[in-house]
Structures are given as structure tokens and as C-alpha cells.
């Protein structure tokens, strides 16, 4: 696995994000993509050691096109400046909670959860958290989990409708997205033990994912 090849391409495509450059340098992209697929295969193998539902998932099942969808964006640059893989036993478009691995200059991360849940499923997840708060807290308040992750990036200003406004743990119900992430420095991938670190982090993610999927999978 050649990590520098990936970062070289990402640096170049960030500096020259246009179709002319990409067409002339497509072999650089292909080499970087192949290296990312090798890394992702290793990550999948490590997750498979503790999550048997991931066994058999291939990098091609997890990755995305390099081309950006610019239809509704003011940023019209045509290419993504990162590589990402969403490792999900039910497929990368599923609401099922999975594991996300992301390499980007200055913004690499490990992440997971369920993003943009439909309103009915989001309501059910909140209800499950409310009904099983002790179990949920035993996961997200555990120091082993908190070493890597905190849950949520955007939150409602008030308690969701249907729950007591003065509820002691209302902040756990205010998440707009039940996701979490762990930032990684660019030099993280120079560590010889980085696969061990990723495996340990995603072991903690699995506890969170299992809790959510108990409810989410009823809708799939």
C-alpha cells in the first residue's frame, strides 16, 4: 500500500480541479484509486474480525465516483478531493448504520452512523433511545467509546415533539443525525500500527451501530 500516492493525487486534484487536467492525468487518479481500494480491503478485513455481517463486502461495494454532483451546489469544481468508503452490510445507500473511512488532506476521519434518516425512522430511533436510555448511555458515555467518538454534529434547539421538555437526557434526543466521527491527522497513515488503531476505533463504533440497527433494521 502506497499512501503517498493517494495524498499526491489529492494534492494535485485540489490544485487543478478541472476536466482538462484530470483527462491528462487520469493515470495518477487510477493509481491512487487502486491504492485506496487496497487500504479499504484491509479495513474491511479488520472489521470482519469482529463484525461477521461485513464478511464478503468488497471495496467496489463501498466506494463512490470521483465526480461531484454540482447541480445544486455553488461550487462547480467537477472532482472530489477525497477518497471515502462506506462499509455497510446492507449496501452504501442503506439506512442501516455502517462504518465510514475517509482520506482527505487535512480532513481524514473515521466515522459512522446513519445520515439523513427518514422522519419516521428518526422518530423511532429517538424513541428507542428514550426507552433504553441506560443502555444507550452505557455506550456513548463509556470512556472507551469517547476516546474516539462523540455523537452528533447538528442538534435541535428544543426537545423533539413527543418527549418531555424537562427530560434529564433530552440532549441525546436532539441529534439531527445519529452519526459520529473521529478526525485523523495526515501523518496518521505513516504509523505502522494504524490498522490496529482503526480496528479498535471501529470496534467501539459497532456498539453504537448495533444499538441503532436494532430499530433501523425493522424498517428495511
N, C-alpha and C positions, 0 to 999 in steps of 0.2 A: 504494500500500500504506500502510495506516494502522496502524502498530504501536501507538500509544497506545490505540486502540480495543480491541485484544487485551488489553493489560495492565489496562485499565479493567474489562473483563468479569471477568478472572481475580481482580482485587482484590475485586470485588463478590460473585462466587460464593463466594469464600473466606470473606467476612464473613457471607454469607446463604445458607448451603448447605442449602436446604430447598426442598421442592416448591412451596410457596406463592409464595415469591419468584421462583423460576425461571419458573413459569407466568405471573406478572405481568410478567416482564421478558424473555420469550423473544426479543423482537426484538433486545435487546442481544446475546444469545448468537448469533443468526443473523448479525448484522453482524460480530461478532468471528470467527465460523467462516469467513465468506466472505473476510475479510481474511487469515486464516491459510491458506486454500486458495490465495490469490494468491501468498503468500510461498512456500508449498510448491511451487507450479508453477514459480517462479523457481529454487528449489533443485534441482528435478528437471531443469530445463533446463541448469543449470550442470553437474550430474553427468553429464548426457548428452553433454557435450562430450568427456569422457574415458572414459566407460563406455557403450558403444553398447547394452548389454543393457537399459539403463534407458529408452531412447527409446520413447515411446508410453505409458509409465506415467503415470497421471493422479492428481491429489490424492485423488480418491474411492477409488482403489485402495490408498491408504496410510494413511488416517486411521481413527480409532476413534470409537465412540459416546461421548457426553459422560457417559452413565450408568455409574456404578460397579457392579461386581458385589459386593454386600455379603453374599452368602450365607455366606462362610467368614471374614468379617472382623469384628473387634470395632468397627471404625469403620463406623458405619451412615450416614454422610453420603452422600446419593444421587448427587452430581455430582463429576466430576473437576475439579481446579483447575489443569489444564494442557491444552495442545494438543500433540499429538505426531503425527508421520508416519513410518512405517517404509517406506522406499523400497527395494523388493525386486523384482528381475526375475521371481522365481518366486511372488510373492504374499506378503502380510504374515504369513501363517500358515506359511510355508515354513521349513524348517531352513536353507535357503540363506542365506548371510551377506549382509546388506544394510546400508543406511545409515539412521540414525535422527536425526530433527530434532525438538527438544523446546523449547517455550516455557513457562516457569512462573516466577512471581515468586520470585526468589532461588534458582532451581534450573534455569535454562535450560542446554541442553547440545547438543553434537554427539556422537553415539555410533554404535556399530555392532558387528557380530559375529554370533554365533549363541548364543541364550539357551536354556537347558534342552534341550540336545541329548539324544536318547535314548542310553542307555548304550552301545549298540553303535557308534553314530556317534561319540560322545565318545571311546571307546577307539580308534577308527580315526584320529581327528584327532590324538590323543596319539602314536599310532604313527607317523603321517606327520611330526609334528614331530621325533620321536626319529630317524627315518630320514633326515631332511633338515634337521638342526639348523643347519648352516652357512647354508643358505638362509633359514631362519626367523629366525636371529639377525641376518642382514643386513637384515631388515625391521624387527624390533621394537627393535633396538639402534641403528638409524640415527638420527642427530640430527634429521633432517627429520621422521621419524615421531614421535620422542619430544617434539618441540616441541608436539605436540598430544595424543598418546595414550600411555597405559601399558595393558598388557593385564591384565585380571582384576581382580576385586573381592574374591572369596572363594577361599580356597585350602585344599587338603588339608593336613593336618599332616605326612603322610608321603608318600613316593613312591608313586604308584599301583602296584597289583599288576601284575607282568609286566615291570617295568623295574628296572634296577639301583638299589639303595638309595643307593649312593655315587656315582651319576652326577653329573658336574660341573654339568650344566644341568637337574637334576631340578626346579628351581623352575618351569621352563617347562611341565612336565608336570602340575603340581599345581593348575592353574586348574580351578575347578568350572564356570565359564562362560567361554568364549573370546569375551569382549566387551571393549570399551574405550570410554571416554568422555572428553569434553573440556568442562569447565564454562565457561559464558559468563555474564558479569555482565549485569544487566538493561539497562544503558546500551549494551551491545554493539550493539543494533539501531538506535541513534541514529547509528552510524558510517556514513558514506556508502560505505565500502568493505567493508561486512560481507558482501555476496555474494562478493566476491573471496576473503575470508578463509575462508568456508565452502567454497568450491570447492577452495582449496588444502588445507584440512584433509581433505576427503573424497578428494582425490587420494591422500593418504597412507593413508587407510583402505582404498582399493581394493587396495593392495599386500597388506595383511593379509587382506582378503576373498578375493582371488584364491587365496592360498595355502590358506586353509581350504576354499574351494569346490571346489578340485581333488579333495579327498577327499569332502566332503559330497555333492556332486552325483552321485557314484556310487550313492548310496542313494535318490535321488529318481526 
